[in-house]
Amino acid sequence: MRTKHAAVHHWVEMFEKLTIQGGIIGEVLRRSPETIPDGLPPGFSAQPQDVQDEILYRVRYRGYLERERRQVAKLSDMDNWRIPEGFDFSTISGLRNEAKLKLTEVRPQTLGQASRISGVNPADISLLMVMVRGRRS
């Protein structure tokens, strides 16, 4: 696994630096994700097929993967956002009635806990985050 991880990491970095006809390999792959361009380095072709597939996937979908990583980091950070004790969820205008009822019933201590309540959607969490942030200031 370590060998595979090292190879994937190495080639992903190389594909963002090396050029072929058409430009930097990573940019060429993102422009035409359904094709494999000519002129890829011989060392890449020597890699096992599962390693090649992983490299191509990570390079082609780099932007999406980075956005997902940021989202995961943001969500994990939400467990550090404490909701003040006795917070009145019914006073938040724009919060859906179902969310108000669920939040009042469960009384989550953090935004992370609130985000995992069935019936509370991301828009509700965003509003709640604004309100909690306002109370922190």
C-alpha positions in Angstrom: 0.0 0.0 0.0 2.8 2.4 0.8 4.4 1.7 -2.5 1.2 2.4 -4.3 0.6 5.5 -2.3 4.1 6.8 -3.1 3.7 6.1 -6.8 0.3 7.8 -7.0 1.6 10.8 -5.1 4.7 11.1 -7.3 2.8 10.8 -10.6 0.1 13.2 -9.6 2.7 15.8 -8.8 4.6 15.1 -12.1 1.4 15.4 -14.2 0.9 18.9 -12.8 4.5 19.9 -13.9 5.3 17.9 -17.1 4.2 19.0 -20.5 3.2 17.1 -23.6 1.8 18.3 -26.8 -1.2 20.4 -25.8 0.2 21.7 -22.5 0.7 20.5 -19.0 -0.4 16.9 -18.6 -2.9 17.6 -15.8 -4.6 20.4 -17.8 -4.8 18.2 -20.9 -6.5 15.4 -18.9 -8.9 17.9 -17.3 -9.9 19.3 -20.7 -10.6 15.9 -22.2 -11.3 13.6 -19.2 -12.6 10.8 -21.4 -9.3 10.3 -23.3 -5.8 9.4 -22.5 -3.4 11.7 -24.4 -0.4 10.5 -26.3 3.1 11.2 -25.0 2.7 10.2 -21.4 6.0 9.4 -19.7 7.1 5.7 -20.1 7.4 5.3 -16.4 3.7 6.0 -16.0 2.9 3.3 -18.5 5.0 0.9 -16.5 2.8 1.3 -13.4 0.2 -1.3 -12.6 -3.3 -0.6 -14.1 -4.9 0.1 -10.7 -2.1 2.7 -10.0 -2.6 4.3 -13.4 -6.4 4.5 -12.9 -5.9 6.2 -9.5 -3.4 8.7 -10.8 -5.7 9.6 -13.8 -8.7 9.9 -11.4 -6.9 12.2 -9.0 -5.5 14.4 -11.8 -8.7 14.7 -13.8 -10.9 15.5 -10.8 -8.4 17.5 -8.7 -10.7 20.5 -8.3 -13.6 18.4 -7.1 -11.4 16.4 -4.7 -10.0 19.6 -3.2 -13.4 21.0 -2.8 -14.5 17.8 -0.9 -11.5 18.0 1.3 -12.3 21.6 2.2 -15.9 20.6 2.9 -14.8 17.7 5.2 -12.4 20.1 7.1 -15.3 22.6 7.5 -17.6 19.9 8.8 -15.1 18.5 11.2 -14.5 22.1 12.5 -18.3 22.4 13.2 -17.9 20.1 16.1 -15.8 22.9 17.8 -18.6 25.5 17.3 -20.5 25.4 20.6 -24.2 26.4 20.7 -24.9 28.5 23.7 -26.8 26.7 26.5 -30.5 27.7 26.4 -30.2 28.9 22.8 -33.8 29.7 21.5 -33.9 28.1 18.0 -37.5 29.4 17.4 -36.1 33.0 17.2 -34.1 32.3 14.1 -36.0 33.8 11.1 -35.5 31.8 7.9 -35.0 28.5 9.8 -37.6 25.9 8.6 -40.2 24.9 11.1 -39.1 21.3 11.0 -35.6 22.3 11.9 -36.7 24.5 14.7 -38.7 21.6 16.2 -35.9 19.1 15.8 -33.2 21.4 17.2 -35.4 22.4 20.2 -36.2 18.7 20.9 -32.6 17.4 20.6 -30.8 20.5 22.0 -27.4 19.9 20.2 -24.4 21.3 22.0 -22.4 21.9 18.8 -23.0 22.7 15.1 -21.6 19.3 14.2 -24.2 17.6 16.3 -26.9 19.8 14.8 -25.8 18.9 11.3 -26.3 15.2 12.0 -30.0 15.6 13.1 -32.4 14.2 10.6 -34.6 17.0 9.3 -31.9 19.7 9.6 -30.5 20.5 6.2 -27.3 22.4 5.2 -29.2 25.7 4.7 -30.5 25.4 8.3 -26.9 24.8 9.6 -25.7 27.9 7.7 -28.3 30.1 9.3 -27.5 28.6 12.7 -23.8 29.2 12.1 -24.5 32.9 11.4 -26.5 33.2 14.6 -23.9 31.4 16.7 -21.1 33.4 15.2 -23.0 36.6 16.0 -23.3 35.5 19.6 -19.5 34.8 19.8 -18.6 38.3 18.7 
